Amino acid sequence: MTATRAPRIAVTWAASAPSHEAWFHAELAALTHSAEAGLAAAGADAVVLDAAAGPLPPAEEFDGVLVMGGGDVDPALYGGDAGHPAIADVDRTADDAEAALVRGALSAGRPVLGICRGLQLINVVLGGTLEEDLGSRGMHRNHADPSGPMVLHNAAIEPRTRLFEMLGPAARVVSGHHQGVGRLGEGLRISAMAPDGVVESVESADPGVWLVAVQWHPEDPQTAAPDGANAPGQLAAILGAFVDACRAAPRGRLPVEGSRPAR
């Protein structure tokens, strides 16, 4: 009996970004570790990459790409206001490296998943814009303690979307973001909204392209709490669908020196 192939998935975050304070770095590291563990549980071989260190390997070396959360995307990339007082934790090196990887993955037919900043970067890569700060629509972050727990809120999921297939018509989500989608990127559709009108998920409008991005954090520990979000199961549902898509991705990968062979 042939063993199920473990897809090799690039997981990117700005691990060495000098703009990130220690508490923020620690939070991002913990969330990335949670996502890595979730991918392993779903049967994938996760390769964690530091986008702040410079250019990333070509997308063809992987079966899929997951772009994690982090600091604000450089407003210069979408014609935004670089002087906005709410802009923080920008790392242009990470922006450029992850943007190139996302473009390469889409060009090569590799599935792409974005989480929080990952959604925002993907929207910008596809020609969209961001709202620099949500202002009074503040249910999406803990204003009292920015370094503290994220907040829980509802998201309504659009029928006939990939996300609907994963989670059903609604989700109780864990989020911590002060920015949101402005103009939607080319080829994207909105797949989930918060009650205040903030976009909480986008995906490719082309059913032949596997691209899903959520503005919240399914990998946050609150998601799995008995009284938390609509889980246990939310992270597993999203990553399970992603890994299945990566497993079915084109096999024509470039050889990776020192890497483990696909199983």
C-alpha positions, 0 to 999 in steps of 0.5 A, a space after each residue: 500500500 502506497 503511503 500518502 504523500 506529505 506535501 511540502 509547504 512554505 510557511 513564511 513570517 518576518 522572524 528577524 524583522 528589526 521593527 518588531 518589539 519583543 512581545 510582538 515577535 514572541 506572539 508571532 513565533 507562537 502563532 507560527 509554531 501553532 500553524 506548523 503543528 497544525 500542518 503536521 497534524 494534517 499530514 504536511 511537511 511544513 518548512 518555516 521561512 524567515 521572510 525578513 531575511 531576504 528573497 525566499 526560495 522559488 515557489 516551485 520548490 513547494 506544494 503550497 504557500 502559507 503566509 502568516 501574520 505580522 506587521 503592516 504592509 508598506 503603504 507604498 505598495 498600494 498607494 497608501 498613506 505612509 505617514 498615517 500615525 497607526 502604521 507600525 511594524 513595517 518590514 519592506 524586505 518581508 513584504 517584497 519576499 512574500 509578494 514574490 513567493 505568492 506571485 510565483 505560487 499562483 503562476 505555478 498553480 500552487 495553493 496559497 493560504 493567508 492568515 491576517 497580514 497574509 490576507 492583506 499582503 495577498 490583496 495588495 499583490 493582486 492590486 488591491 488596497 488596505 484601509 490604514 486603520 479601522 478607527 472606530 470599528 475596533 472590535 478586531 483588536 484589544 485596544 486596552 492592551 495591544 499585547 494582550 489577548 485577541 478578541 472574539 467576534 462573529 463572521 458570516 460566511 458566503 455560500 458557495 465559497 471554499 470557506 463555506 465548505 470548510 466551516 459552514 455559514 458562520 464562525 466565531 473567530 479570533 482576531 487582532 488587526 487594526 487594518 482591513 481590505 480597502 479595494 478588493 484585489 483583482 480576481 478575488 471575492 469576499 467570502 466572509 464579513 464581520 458584523 461591522 462590515 470589515 472583510 474577514 476572508 477573501 478567496 479566488 473568484 476562479 474555482 480553478 485557483 486555490 487561494 483562500 485568506 482569512 483576516 483572523 487567527 484560526 491558529 490562536 489558542 483561543 480557537 480551541 478553547 471549549 468556550 472560544 470560537 467554533 472549534 475545536 476543529 476550525 484550524 483543522 478544517 482550514 488546514 485540512 482543506 489546504 493540505 489536501 489541495 497542496 497534495 493535489 498540486 502539480 508535482 513538477 518541483 525543483 530539486 531542493 538541496 538537503 531536503 527530505 524526499 516527498 513521502 
